[in-house]
Amino acid sequence: MFNVGIEEGYLEENPAKKIKLYSESDTVRDRVLSEEEEPGLFKELAEHVRPLVFSALHTGMRKGELLNLKKENVNLEKRQIKVERTKSQKARFIPINSALFDVLSSLMLKSGKEQRVFPFKFIQAAWENARRRAGLDDLTFHDLRRTFGTRLLEAGLNIVAISKLYGHSSVLVTQRYLHPKDELSREAVELLVKAPRDKLK
């Protein structure tokens, strides 16, 4: 805004030019749900919320995308979910793994004529109560989305494929999401030791 003012002749210099900008790395959140924490969280979750949280961990879908997910967009035959109401306004497709297949099949049978897979609109109170009882005060629902991608990366999936599942416009956006364990980095560099050319003679 100040730069436009200078161009239009209203100002001679930008009064904010000496203000130091914060680095993007300072605002990057790196919280993920660990495998050790997961059982405790599910133990405290209300029964109707458990399938939603499970689905978030196995699809990387946002809370709003899950709550608005319709049966017509879940193709159990092709084992695929079509996400229409996305942040980027572009539809994306997410594969359904075997564990999620069982959960979704059961949900869709129980819900009868209800069009949505998850027949409720609000889960905030149930989520807050569960995570607090589980001792996970710093965990947000959106952290489950980050957990999804991080676990895939740790399992060996390449970042381009993960970015596609997220529906990100750029791999750079995905990189900010993923926070693999330090052990993974150590295992990666240890691979170099197996290369004979890198050993001292």
Secondary structure, DSSP 8 states (H G I E B T S, - for coil): -HHHHHHTTS-SS-TTTTS----GGGS-------TTTHHHHHHHS-TTTHHHHHHHHHH---HHHHHT-BGGGEETTTTEEEE-S-TTS--EEEE--HHHHHHHHHHHHHTTT-SBSS--S--HHHHHHHHHHTT-TT--THHHHHHHHHHHHHTT--HHHHHHHHT-S-HHHHHHH----HHHHHHHHHGGGG-GGGS--
